[in-house]
Amino acid sequence: MNDTTHACDLLVVGTGAAGLTAAIAGHKAGLKVLLIEKEALYGGTTAYSGGMIWIPGNHHSVEANQRSGKSDSLDAARQYLLDEGQGFAEPEKIEAYLKYGPEMVRYMERESEVKFYSMDYPDYVSEHPGSRTQRGLCTVNYETSKMGPQLKKLRNQLPQTLFLGLAIGSSVEMKEFMRAGRSIKSMGFVIKKLVAHGRDMLLYGRSEQMVRGRALVGRLARTLFDLGIPMWLETPMRELIVEDGRVVGARVEREGRLVEIRATRGVVLACGGYGRDDERRRATYPALAGGAHHPTPVAPGNTGDGVREAERIGGQFSTRVSNVCSWMPVSEIPGRSGVDAVWPHLVDRMKPGFIAVTASGRRFVNESASYHHFVPAMIRACEREGAQEAISWLIADHRAVKRWGMGVVRPFPVPKGRYLRNGYLVRASTPAELARKIGVDPAGLEATVKTFNEHARQGVDPEFRRGERVYDTYQGDDDVKPNNCLSPLDQGPFYAVRVRVAEVGTFAGLQVNAQAQVLDTQDLPIPGLYAAGNDQAAVFGGHYPGPGSTLGPAMTFGYIAGRHAAGAL
Protein backbone atom coordinates (compact mmCIF):
# COMPACT_ATOMS: atom_id res chain seq x y z
CA MET A 1 0.00 0.00 0.00
CA ASN A 2 1.21 3.51 -0.80
CA ASP A 3 1.21 6.39 1.65
CA THR A 4 -0.89 9.46 0.96
CA THR A 5 -1.33 12.42 3.30
CA HIS A 6 -4.36 14.34 4.54
CA ALA A 7 -4.26 17.40 6.80
CA CYS A 8 -6.75 18.57 9.41
CA ASP A 9 -6.75 20.20 12.82
CA LEU A 10 -8.60 17.48 14.76
CA LEU A 11 -9.05 13.81 13.92
CA VAL A 12 -11.98 12.04 15.63
CA VAL A 13 -12.04 8.23 15.56
CA GLY A 14 -15.53 6.75 15.95
CA THR A 15 -19.07 7.82 15.03
CA GLY A 16 -21.12 7.13 18.15
CA ALA A 17 -22.49 9.95 20.29
CA ALA A 18 -19.05 10.75 21.78
CA GLY A 19 -17.27 11.09 18.45
CA LEU A 20 -20.06 13.00 16.73
CA THR A 21 -20.30 15.46 19.63
CA ALA A 22 -16.54 15.97 19.71
CA ALA A 23 -16.50 16.64 15.97
CA ILE A 24 -19.30 19.20 16.16
CA ALA A 25 -17.81 20.96 19.20
CA GLY A 26 -14.36 21.12 17.61
CA HIS A 27 -15.69 22.46 14.30
CA LYS A 28 -17.85 25.08 16.00
CA ALA A 29 -14.75 26.24 17.90
CA GLY A 30 -12.94 26.86 14.63
CA LEU A 31 -11.14 23.61 13.91
CA LYS A 32 -10.96 21.73 10.63
CA VAL A 33 -12.25 18.31 11.71
CA LEU A 34 -12.10 14.88 10.07
CA LEU A 35 -14.19 11.99 11.40
CA ILE A 36 -13.33 8.38 10.59
CA GLU A 37 -15.22 5.11 11.21
CA LYS A 38 -13.90 1.57 10.72
CA GLU A 39 -17.31 0.09 9.88
CA ALA A 40 -19.43 0.60 6.77
CA LEU A 41 -22.19 2.15 8.88
CA TYR A 42 -22.00 5.12 11.25
CA GLY A 43 -23.64 5.38 14.65
CA GLY A 44 -21.85 2.75 16.72
CA THR A 45 -23.61 1.22 19.70
CA THR A 46 -25.40 4.56 20.21
CA ALA A 47 -27.72 3.67 17.32
CA TYR A 48 -28.78 0.50 19.17
CA SER A 49 -29.34 2.33 22.46
CA GLY A 50 -32.27 3.99 24.18
CA GLY A 51 -30.89 7.40 23.21
CA MET A 52 -31.19 8.80 26.75
CA ILE A 53 -28.55 10.90 28.46
CA TRP A 54 -28.26 11.32 32.24
CA ILE A 55 -27.23 14.90 33.02
CA PRO A 56 -27.91 16.33 36.51
CA GLY A 57 -28.74 20.02 36.57
CA ASN A 58 -29.70 20.30 32.91
CA HIS A 59 -32.27 23.01 32.25
CA HIS A 60 -35.01 20.53 31.32
CA SER A 61 -34.66 18.51 34.51
CA VAL A 62 -34.33 21.60 36.73
CA GLU A 63 -37.72 22.80 35.49
CA ALA A 64 -39.31 19.34 35.72
CA ASN A 65 -38.04 18.66 39.25
CA GLN A 66 -39.24 22.07 40.43
CA ARG A 67 -42.73 21.19 39.22
CA SER A 68 -42.56 17.98 41.26
CA GLY A 69 -41.41 19.85 44.37
CA LYS A 70 -37.72 18.85 44.34
CA SER A 71 -34.70 20.83 43.24
CA ASP A 72 -32.15 19.11 41.01
CA SER A 73 -29.17 20.67 42.76
CA LEU A 74 -25.63 19.85 41.74
CA ASP A 75 -24.77 19.39 45.42
CA ALA A 76 -27.30 16.55 45.66
CA ALA A 77 -26.03 15.00 42.43
CA ARG A 78 -22.40 15.27 43.57
CA GLN A 79 -23.12 13.48 46.84
CA TYR A 80 -25.11 10.79 45.02
CA LEU A 81 -22.29 10.14 42.56
CA LEU A 82 -19.52 10.10 45.16
CA ASP A 83 -21.45 7.86 47.56
CA GLU A 84 -22.47 5.36 44.89
CA GLY A 85 -19.03 5.53 43.25
CA GLN A 86 -17.74 3.56 46.25
CA GLY A 87 -14.38 5.33 46.22
CA PHE A 88 -13.76 4.68 42.53
CA ALA A 89 -15.29 7.90 41.19
CA GLU A 90 -12.71 10.66 40.85
CA PRO A 91 -13.90 14.04 42.20
CA GLU A 92 -12.03 16.04 39.54
CA LYS A 93 -13.87 14.29 36.69
CA ILE A 94 -17.18 14.40 38.57
CA GLU A 95 -16.80 18.18 38.87
CA ALA A 96 -16.07 18.50 35.15
CA TYR A 97 -19.10 16.37 34.34
CA LEU A 98 -21.42 18.39 36.60
CA LYS A 99 -20.10 21.65 35.19
CA TYR A 100 -19.99 20.85 31.49
CA GLY A 101 -22.90 18.38 31.23
CA PRO A 102 -25.65 21.01 31.52
CA GLU A 103 -23.58 23.36 29.35
CA MET A 104 -23.29 20.66 26.69
CA VAL A 105 -27.08 20.15 26.64
CA ARG A 106 -27.75 23.86 26.08
CA TYR A 107 -24.95 24.08 23.53
CA MET A 108 -26.12 21.12 21.46
CA GLU A 109 -29.74 22.26 21.47
CA ARG A 110 -28.61 25.73 20.38
CA GLU A 111 -25.91 24.79 17.88
CA SER A 112 -27.15 21.49 16.40
CA GLU A 113 -30.21 19.50 15.35
CA VAL A 114 -30.18 17.70 18.71
CA LYS A 115 -33.32 18.16 20.82
CA PHE A 116 -34.11 16.57 24.18
CA TYR A 117 -37.06 16.38 26.53
CA SER A 118 -37.18 15.53 30.21
CA MET A 119 -38.37 12.04 31.11
CA ASP A 120 -40.03 11.09 34.39
CA TYR A 121 -37.63 8.20 35.07
CA PRO A 122 -36.12 7.63 38.53
CA ASP A 123 -32.41 7.38 39.21
CA TYR A 124 -31.36 3.75 39.64
CA VAL A 125 -30.53 4.03 43.34
CA SER A 126 -33.71 5.94 44.12
CA GLU A 127 -33.45 5.35 47.87
CA HIS A 128 -30.41 7.66 48.03
CA PRO A 129 -31.41 11.17 49.22
CA GLY A 130 -29.47 12.71 46.34
CA SER A 131 -31.42 10.82 43.68
CA ARG A 132 -34.11 12.44 41.53
CA THR A 133 -36.74 11.33 39.03
CA GLN A 134 -36.09 13.85 36.26
CA ARG A 135 -32.41 13.77 35.30
CA GLY A 136 -32.69 11.56 32.24
CA LEU A 137 -33.25 13.25 28.88
CA CYS A 138 -34.82 11.50 25.90
CA THR A 139 -34.00 12.38 22.31
CA VAL A 140 -36.90 13.84 20.37
CA ASN A 141 -37.89 11.60 17.43
CA TYR A 142 -36.44 12.50 14.04
CA GLU A 143 -37.63 12.02 10.46
CA THR A 144 -35.69 9.68 8.20
CA SER A 145 -36.41 11.91 5.18
CA LYS A 146 -34.21 14.62 6.72
CA MET A 147 -31.17 12.39 6.38
CA GLY A 148 -31.21 12.37 2.57
CA PRO A 149 -28.79 9.96 0.89
CA GLN A 150 -26.81 9.59 4.13
CA LEU A 151 -29.67 7.54 5.60
CA LYS A 152 -28.51 4.33 3.92
CA LYS A 153 -25.26 4.40 5.90
CA LEU A 154 -26.91 5.10 9.28
CA ARG A 155 -26.93 2.01 11.50
CA ASN A 156 -30.41 0.69 12.19
CA GLN A 157 -31.83 -0.14 15.61
CA LEU A 158 -31.82 -3.77 16.74
CA PRO A 159 -34.34 -5.45 14.38
CA GLN A 160 -35.63 -7.82 17.07
CA THR A 161 -36.94 -4.86 19.05
CA LEU A 162 -39.23 -3.74 16.21
CA PHE A 163 -42.94 -4.56 16.25
CA LEU A 164 -44.20 -5.36 12.72
CA GLY A 165 -41.31 -3.25 11.46
CA LEU A 166 -42.19 -0.31 13.72
CA ALA A 167 -39.61 1.14 16.10
CA ILE A 168 -41.15 1.89 19.50
CA GLY A 169 -40.09 5.17 21.08
CA SER A 170 -40.10 6.06 24.77
CA SER A 171 -40.88 3.78 27.70
CA VAL A 172 -44.30 5.45 27.79
CA GLU A 173 -44.94 4.16 24.27
CA MET A 174 -43.63 0.75 25.29
CA LYS A 175 -46.17 0.54 28.11
CA GLU A 176 -48.99 1.34 25.68
CA PHE A 177 -47.90 -1.48 23.38
CA MET A 178 -47.72 -3.92 26.29
CA ARG A 179 -51.21 -2.95 27.46
CA ALA A 180 -52.81 -3.18 24.01
CA GLY A 181 -54.23 -6.66 24.58
CA ARG A 182 -56.21 -5.54 27.63
CA SER A 183 -56.95 -1.85 27.12
CA ILE A 184 -59.14 -0.30 24.42
CA LYS A 185 -57.30 3.01 24.83
CA SER A 186 -53.88 1.37 24.44
CA MET A 187 -55.09 -0.70 21.49
CA GLY A 188 -56.26 2.52 19.84
CA PHE A 189 -52.82 4.06 20.43
CA VAL A 190 -51.11 1.05 18.85
CA ILE A 191 -53.45 0.97 15.87
CA LYS A 192 -52.83 4.67 15.26
CA LYS A 193 -49.07 4.08 15.33
CA LEU A 194 -49.31 1.10 12.98
CA VAL A 195 -51.51 3.00 10.52
CA ALA A 196 -48.99 5.85 10.42
CA HIS A 197 -46.22 3.29 9.93
CA GLY A 198 -48.15 1.67 7.07
CA ARG A 199 -48.62 5.05 5.45
CA ASP A 200 -44.88 5.71 5.67
CA MET A 201 -44.13 2.34 4.09
CA LEU A 202 -46.42 3.16 1.16
CA LEU A 203 -45.02 6.66 0.67
CA TYR A 204 -41.34 6.13 1.44
CA GLY A 205 -40.77 2.38 1.57
CA ARG A 206 -39.60 2.77 5.17
CA SER A 207 -40.69 4.16 8.51
CA GLU A 208 -40.43 7.95 8.63
CA GLN A 209 -39.76 8.01 12.37
CA MET A 210 -36.38 7.45 13.94
CA VAL A 211 -36.56 6.95 17.69
CA ARG A 212 -34.25 6.56 20.66
CA GLY A 213 -30.55 6.10 19.91
CA ARG A 214 -30.99 6.13 16.15
CA ALA A 215 -32.75 9.49 16.41
CA LEU A 216 -29.85 10.84 18.46
CA VAL A 217 -27.31 9.66 15.89
CA GLY A 218 -29.47 11.01 13.08
CA ARG A 219 -29.70 14.44 14.66
CA LEU A 220 -25.97 14.58 15.40
CA ALA A 221 -25.02 13.31 11.95
CA ARG A 222 -27.39 15.70 10.18
CA THR A 223 -25.60 18.54 11.95
CA LEU A 224 -22.23 17.10 10.93
CA PHE A 225 -23.25 16.89 7.27
CA ASP A 226 -24.77 20.38 7.27
CA LEU A 227 -21.51 21.78 8.67
CA GLY A 228 -19.54 20.08 5.93
CA ILE A 229 -17.47 17.94 8.31
CA PRO A 230 -16.14 14.98 6.28
CA MET A 231 -16.86 11.45 7.54
CA TRP A 232 -14.80 8.59 6.14
CA LEU A 233 -16.44 5.19 6.56
CA GLU A 234 -14.63 1.84 6.27
CA THR A 235 -11.49 3.61 7.46
CA PRO A 236 -9.89 1.77 10.41
CA MET A 237 -7.16 3.48 12.40
CA ARG A 238 -3.91 1.52 12.16
CA GLU A 239 -1.58 3.54 14.38
CA LEU A 240 -1.19 6.88 16.10
CA ILE A 241 1.61 9.16 14.98
CA VAL A 242 3.77 10.61 17.77
CA GLU A 243 6.43 13.28 17.30
CA ASP A 244 8.43 14.77 20.17
CA GLY A 245 6.03 13.21 22.69
CA ARG A 246 2.92 14.68 21.07
CA VAL A 247 0.20 12.87 19.08
CA VAL A 248 0.04 14.63 15.72
CA GLY A 249 -2.24 12.31 13.76
CA ALA A 250 -2.76 8.71 12.73
CA ARG A 251 -2.20 6.28 9.90
CA VAL A 252 -5.45 4.81 8.65
CA GLU A 253 -6.45 2.37 5.96
CA ARG A 254 -8.71 3.83 3.28
CA GLU A 255 -9.75 2.17 0.03
CA GLY A 256 -6.84 -0.23 0.16
CA ARG A 257 -4.22 2.45 0.83
CA LEU A 258 -2.41 3.61 3.93
CA VAL A 259 -3.28 7.27 4.50
CA GLU A 260 -1.33 9.46 6.90
CA ILE A 261 -3.62 11.99 8.56
CA ARG A 262 -1.78 14.92 10.12
CA ALA A 263 -3.87 16.52 12.87
CA THR A 264 -2.28 19.66 14.31
CA ARG A 265 -4.55 19.78 17.40
CA GLY A 266 -4.62 16.08 18.08
CA VAL A 267 -6.78 12.97 17.99
CA VAL A 268 -9.98 12.09 19.88
CA LEU A 269 -10.44 8.36 20.47
CA ALA A 270 -14.14 7.44 20.57
CA CYS A 271 -13.92 3.88 19.24
CA GLY A 272 -16.57 2.34 21.50
CA GLY A 273 -14.45 0.47 24.03
CA TYR A 274 -13.43 -3.19 23.96
CA GLY A 275 -16.65 -5.17 24.30
CA ARG A 276 -15.70 -7.20 21.21
CA ASP A 277 -12.07 -7.77 22.21
CA ASP A 278 -12.24 -11.33 23.56
CA GLU A 279 -8.69 -11.35 24.88
CA ARG A 280 -9.04 -8.18 26.94
CA ARG A 281 -12.54 -9.15 28.01
CA ARG A 282 -11.23 -12.44 29.43
CA ALA A 283 -8.45 -10.56 31.22
CA THR A 284 -10.69 -7.96 32.86
CA TYR A 285 -14.22 -9.40 33.22
CA PRO A 286 -15.25 -11.69 36.10
CA ALA A 287 -14.32 -15.27 35.22
CA LEU A 288 -17.90 -16.47 34.75
CA ALA A 289 -18.63 -13.58 32.39
CA GLY A 290 -15.36 -13.13 30.53
CA GLY A 291 -14.44 -16.69 29.66
CA ALA A 292 -17.83 -18.05 28.71
CA HIS A 293 -20.06 -17.84 25.65
CA HIS A 294 -20.74 -14.14 25.27
CA PRO A 295 -23.69 -12.65 23.39
CA THR A 296 -23.56 -8.87 23.30
CA PRO A 297 -25.56 -6.00 21.80
CA VAL A 298 -22.54 -3.72 21.30
CA ALA A 299 -21.51 -2.74 17.78
CA PRO A 300 -19.32 -5.30 15.97
CA GLY A 301 -16.52 -2.77 15.51
CA ASN A 302 -15.93 -2.22 19.23
CA THR A 303 -12.77 -4.33 19.31
CA GLY A 304 -10.68 -2.07 21.51
CA ASP A 305 -8.69 -0.32 18.76
CA GLY A 306 -8.46 3.00 20.58
CA VAL A 307 -7.47 1.48 23.92
CA ARG A 308 -4.88 -0.80 22.35
CA GLU A 309 -3.21 1.92 20.27
CA ALA A 310 -3.15 4.43 23.13
CA GLU A 311 -1.50 1.80 25.33
CA ARG A 312 1.15 1.22 22.66
CA ILE A 313 2.30 4.84 22.88
CA GLY A 314 2.26 4.91 26.69
CA GLY A 315 -1.37 5.55 27.57
CA GLN A 316 -2.70 4.21 30.85
CA PHE A 317 -5.38 1.52 30.75
CA SER A 318 -7.28 1.54 34.04
CA THR A 319 -9.40 -1.18 35.64
CA ARG A 320 -9.87 0.85 38.81
CA VAL A 321 -13.66 0.68 38.60
CA SER A 322 -16.31 -1.07 40.66
CA ASN A 323 -17.64 -2.76 37.49
CA VAL A 324 -15.60 -3.23 34.34
CA CYS A 325 -18.61 -2.66 32.11
CA SER A 326 -22.22 -1.52 32.05
CA TRP A 327 -24.00 -4.83 32.49
CA MET A 328 -27.10 -6.04 30.68
CA PRO A 329 -29.06 -9.31 31.13
CA VAL A 330 -29.91 -10.80 27.73
CA SER A 331 -31.39 -13.87 26.14
CA GLU A 332 -30.50 -15.36 22.76
CA ILE A 333 -33.00 -15.88 19.97
CA PRO A 334 -32.47 -19.21 18.16
CA GLY A 335 -31.82 -19.10 14.44
CA ARG A 336 -30.26 -15.64 14.52
CA SER A 337 -26.67 -14.50 14.90
CA GLY A 338 -24.69 -11.50 16.09
CA VAL A 339 -26.54 -8.53 17.55
CA ASP A 340 -29.73 -9.70 15.81
CA ALA A 341 -29.89 -12.64 18.23
CA VAL A 342 -29.65 -10.64 21.47
CA TRP A 343 -32.72 -9.60 23.48
CA PRO A 344 -32.05 -7.11 26.33
CA HIS A 345 -34.27 -7.85 29.36
CA LEU A 346 -35.08 -4.28 30.33
CA VAL A 347 -38.76 -4.54 31.19
CA ASP A 348 -40.30 -8.02 31.56
CA ARG A 349 -38.36 -9.24 34.62
CA MET A 350 -39.54 -6.16 36.57
CA LYS A 351 -43.23 -6.93 36.14
CA PRO A 352 -45.54 -8.70 38.62
CA GLY A 353 -45.61 -12.44 38.07
CA PHE A 354 -41.90 -12.76 37.15
CA ILE A 355 -38.98 -14.04 39.19
CA ALA A 356 -35.37 -14.92 38.30
CA VAL A 357 -33.57 -18.00 39.64
CA THR A 358 -30.22 -19.76 39.27
CA ALA A 359 -29.67 -23.50 38.80
CA SER A 360 -30.49 -24.03 42.48
CA GLY A 361 -34.03 -22.81 41.82
CA ARG A 362 -33.50 -19.92 44.23
CA ARG A 363 -33.95 -16.20 43.63
CA PHE A 364 -30.78 -14.10 43.85
CA VAL A 365 -31.87 -10.47 43.38
CA ASN A 366 -34.64 -7.92 43.46
CA GLU A 367 -35.90 -8.50 39.91
CA SER A 368 -37.05 -4.88 39.69
CA ALA A 369 -33.49 -3.58 40.13
CA SER A 370 -31.73 -1.92 37.22
CA TYR A 371 -30.00 -4.09 34.62
CA HIS A 372 -26.63 -2.88 35.93
CA HIS A 373 -27.43 -4.22 39.41
CA PHE A 374 -29.17 -7.39 38.22
CA VAL A 375 -26.17 -8.90 36.41
CA PRO A 376 -23.51 -8.59 39.16
CA ALA A 377 -25.95 -10.28 41.55
CA MET A 378 -26.37 -13.09 39.01
CA ILE A 379 -22.60 -13.50 38.61
CA ARG A 380 -22.06 -13.64 42.38
CA ALA A 381 -24.87 -16.17 42.87
CA CYS A 382 -23.52 -18.45 40.15
CA GLU A 383 -20.01 -18.22 41.61
CA ARG A 384 -21.34 -19.25 45.03
CA GLU A 385 -23.05 -22.26 43.46
CA GLY A 386 -19.90 -23.33 41.60
CA ALA A 387 -21.41 -22.83 38.15
CA GLN A 388 -19.22 -22.90 35.05
CA GLU A 389 -21.11 -19.98 33.48
CA ALA A 390 -23.26 -17.12 34.76
CA ILE A 391 -26.76 -18.19 33.73
CA SER A 392 -30.14 -17.56 35.28
CA TRP A 393 -33.71 -18.31 34.29
CA LEU A 394 -36.58 -15.88 34.10
CA ILE A 395 -39.72 -17.63 35.36
CA ALA A 396 -43.33 -16.48 34.93
CA ASP A 397 -46.86 -17.84 34.98
CA HIS A 398 -49.41 -17.73 32.16
CA ARG A 399 -51.09 -14.56 33.41
CA ALA A 400 -47.83 -12.59 33.44
CA VAL A 401 -46.70 -13.74 29.99
CA LYS A 402 -50.11 -13.00 28.50
CA ARG A 403 -50.03 -9.54 30.05
CA TRP A 404 -46.41 -8.50 29.43
CA GLY A 405 -44.80 -10.95 27.06
CA MET A 406 -41.45 -12.53 27.91
CA GLY A 407 -38.24 -11.52 26.20
CA VAL A 408 -38.81 -11.46 22.45
CA VAL A 409 -42.22 -13.08 22.99
CA ARG A 410 -44.90 -10.38 22.68
CA PRO A 411 -47.95 -10.01 24.95
CA PHE A 412 -51.39 -11.34 23.99
CA PRO A 413 -52.77 -11.48 21.32
CA VAL A 414 -49.45 -12.05 19.48
CA PRO A 415 -48.90 -15.85 19.19
CA LYS A 416 -45.87 -17.44 20.85
CA GLY A 417 -45.89 -20.89 19.23
CA ARG A 418 -42.69 -20.48 17.21
CA TYR A 419 -40.70 -19.62 20.33
CA LEU A 420 -41.96 -22.74 22.06
CA ARG A 421 -41.00 -24.79 19.01
CA ASN A 422 -37.48 -23.35 18.66
CA GLY A 423 -36.71 -23.71 22.38
CA TYR A 424 -36.40 -20.03 23.26
CA LEU A 425 -39.48 -20.28 25.51
CA VAL A 426 -39.96 -23.35 27.71
CA ARG A 427 -43.41 -24.28 29.05
CA ALA A 428 -44.63 -26.77 31.66
CA SER A 429 -47.74 -27.37 33.74
CA THR A 430 -46.01 -27.06 37.14
CA PRO A 431 -42.88 -25.33 38.51
CA ALA A 432 -41.27 -28.70 39.25
CA GLU A 433 -41.85 -29.96 35.70
CA LEU A 434 -40.52 -26.67 34.31
CA ALA A 435 -37.40 -27.01 36.48
CA ARG A 436 -36.69 -30.49 35.12
CA LYS A 437 -37.00 -29.23 31.54
CA ILE A 438 -34.51 -26.40 32.03
CA GLY A 439 -32.01 -28.18 34.28
CA VAL A 440 -32.91 -26.36 37.50
CA ASP A 441 -33.34 -28.08 40.88
CA PRO A 442 -37.07 -29.02 40.97
CA ALA A 443 -37.38 -28.97 44.76
CA GLY A 444 -35.58 -25.63 44.91
CA LEU A 445 -37.83 -23.94 42.34
CA GLU A 446 -40.98 -25.42 43.83
CA ALA A 447 -40.04 -24.12 47.29
CA THR A 448 -39.06 -20.72 45.91
CA VAL A 449 -42.35 -20.26 44.06
CA LYS A 450 -44.36 -21.40 47.09
CA THR A 451 -42.61 -18.97 49.46
CA PHE A 452 -42.65 -16.12 46.95
CA ASN A 453 -46.38 -16.57 46.32
CA GLU A 454 -47.25 -16.52 50.02
CA HIS A 455 -45.50 -13.19 50.47
CA ALA A 456 -46.59 -11.71 47.12
CA ARG A 457 -50.24 -12.09 48.06
CA GLN A 458 -49.49 -9.86 51.04
CA GLY A 459 -47.55 -7.40 48.86
CA VAL A 460 -44.19 -7.99 50.53
CA ASP A 461 -40.81 -9.46 49.61
CA PRO A 462 -38.86 -10.11 52.84
CA GLU A 463 -35.88 -11.55 50.94
CA PHE A 464 -35.13 -8.68 48.55
CA ARG A 465 -37.64 -5.93 49.48
CA ARG A 466 -38.93 -5.68 45.93
CA GLY A 467 -41.36 -2.83 45.48
CA GLU A 468 -40.08 -0.68 48.35
CA ARG A 469 -38.18 1.79 46.14
CA VAL A 470 -39.39 4.48 43.75
CA TYR A 471 -37.41 2.85 40.94
CA ASP A 472 -39.15 -0.50 41.52
CA THR A 473 -42.64 0.92 41.50
CA TYR A 474 -41.98 3.00 38.37
CA GLN A 475 -41.63 -0.27 36.43
CA GLY A 476 -44.59 -1.99 38.09
CA ASP A 477 -48.24 -2.46 37.14
CA ASP A 478 -50.59 -0.02 38.85
CA ASP A 479 -53.49 -2.45 38.42
CA VAL A 480 -51.77 -4.82 40.86
CA LYS A 481 -52.35 -4.25 44.60
CA PRO A 482 -51.09 -3.85 47.27
CA ASN A 483 -47.56 -3.93 45.74
CA ASN A 484 -47.46 -3.10 42.04
CA CYS A 485 -44.23 -5.11 41.60
CA LEU A 486 -45.46 -8.37 43.09
CA SER A 487 -47.95 -10.94 41.91
CA PRO A 488 -47.99 -14.67 42.75
CA LEU A 489 -47.03 -17.18 40.08
CA ASP A 490 -50.14 -19.33 40.45
CA GLN A 491 -51.83 -19.53 37.05
CA GLY A 492 -50.31 -22.32 34.97
CA PRO A 493 -48.82 -23.16 32.61
CA PHE A 494 -45.45 -21.78 33.66
CA TYR A 495 -42.74 -20.42 31.36
CA ALA A 496 -38.97 -19.93 31.40
CA VAL A 497 -36.37 -18.07 29.33
CA ARG A 498 -32.62 -18.48 29.82
CA VAL A 499 -30.76 -15.26 30.70
CA ARG A 500 -27.04 -14.65 30.10
CA VAL A 501 -24.53 -11.91 30.89
CA ALA A 502 -23.86 -9.13 28.39
CA GLU A 503 -22.91 -5.47 28.44
CA VAL A 504 -23.84 -2.24 26.67
CA GLY A 505 -20.35 -0.75 27.01
CA THR A 506 -17.06 -1.06 28.88
CA PHE A 507 -16.18 0.94 32.00
CA ALA A 508 -12.53 -0.05 32.26
CA GLY A 509 -10.61 2.07 29.77
CA LEU A 510 -8.10 4.81 29.18
CA GLN A 511 -7.39 7.01 32.17
CA VAL A 512 -8.12 10.65 31.36
CA ASN A 513 -8.11 13.93 33.24
CA ALA A 514 -10.95 16.42 33.55
CA GLN A 515 -10.10 17.81 30.10
CA ALA A 516 -10.53 14.35 28.48
CA GLN A 517 -6.77 14.12 27.84
CA VAL A 518 -5.38 10.59 27.96
CA LEU A 519 -2.90 10.12 30.80
CA ASP A 520 0.32 8.14 30.66
CA THR A 521 1.44 5.68 33.32
CA GLN A 522 2.82 8.59 35.38
CA ASP A 523 -0.63 10.29 35.34
CA LEU A 524 0.61 13.00 33.00
CA PRO A 525 -1.44 14.05 29.95
CA ILE A 526 -0.24 12.86 26.56
CA PRO A 527 -0.29 16.04 24.44
CA GLY A 528 -2.68 15.81 21.52
CA LEU A 529 -4.54 12.66 22.65
CA TYR A 530 -8.10 12.62 23.99
CA ALA A 531 -10.58 9.85 24.79
CA ALA A 532 -14.35 9.94 25.23
CA GLY A 533 -17.19 7.45 25.46
CA ASN A 534 -16.35 3.84 26.23
CA ASP A 535 -12.69 4.27 25.32
CA GLN A 536 -12.42 6.39 28.47
CA ALA A 537 -12.32 4.87 31.95
CA ALA A 538 -15.78 5.44 33.42
CA VAL A 539 -16.42 8.89 34.84
CA PHE A 540 -18.60 7.37 37.58
CA GLY A 541 -16.01 4.74 38.54
CA GLY A 542 -18.11 1.79 37.37
CA HIS A 543 -21.39 2.98 38.90
CA TYR A 544 -24.53 3.43 36.76
CA PRO A 545 -26.56 6.17 38.44
CA GLY A 546 -29.50 6.59 36.08
CA PRO A 547 -30.96 6.18 32.57
CA GLY A 548 -28.41 7.34 30.02
CA SER A 549 -25.33 6.97 32.23
CA THR A 550 -23.25 5.82 29.27
CA LEU A 551 -24.32 8.40 26.70
CA GLY A 552 -24.39 11.32 29.17
CA PRO A 553 -20.66 11.15 29.95
CA ALA A 554 -19.88 10.21 26.33
CA MET A 555 -21.42 13.40 24.97
CA THR A 556 -20.13 15.56 27.84
CA PHE A 557 -16.51 14.46 27.49
CA GLY A 558 -16.77 14.47 23.71
CA TYR A 559 -17.83 18.10 24.04
CA ILE A 560 -14.95 18.78 26.46
CA ALA A 561 -12.41 17.10 24.15
CA GLY A 562 -13.52 19.00 21.05
CA ARG A 563 -13.46 22.37 22.74
CA HIS A 564 -10.27 21.77 24.71
CA ALA A 565 -8.43 20.76 21.55
CA ALA A 566 -9.54 24.09 20.05
CA GLY A 567 -8.42 26.04 23.10
CA ALA A 568 -12.02 27.11 23.72
CA LEU A 569 -12.70 25.43 27.06
Buried (B, 14 or more C-beta within 10 A) or exposed (E): EEEEEBEBBBBBBBBBBBBBBBBBBBBBBEBBBBBBBBBEBBBBBBBBBBBBBBBBBBBBBBEBBEEEEBEBBBEBBBBBBBBBBEEBBBEEBBEBBBBBBBBBBEBBBEBBBBBBEBBEBBBBBBEBEBBBBBBBBBBBBBBBEBBEEBBEBBBBBBEBBBBEEBBBBBBEBBBBBBBBBBBEEBBEBBEEBBEBBBEBBEEEEBBBBBBBBBBBBBBBBBBBBEBEBBBBBBBBBBBBBBEEEEBBBBBBBBEEEBBBBBBBBBBBBBBBBBBBBBEBBBBBBBEBBBBBEBBBBBBBBBBBBBBBBBBEBBBBBBEEBBBBBBBBBBBBBEEBEEBEBBBBBBBBBBBBBBBBBBBBBBBBBBBBBBBBBBBBBBBBBBEEEEBEBBBBBBBBBBBBBBBBBBBBBBBBEEEBEEBBEEEBBBBBEBBBBBBBBBEBBBEBBBBBBEBBBEBBBEBBBEBBEBBBBEBBBBBBBEEBEEBBBBBBBBBBEBBBBBBBBBBBBBBBBBBBBBBBBBBBEEEEBBBBBBBBBBBBBBBBBBBBBBBBBBBBBBBBBBBBBBBBBBEEB
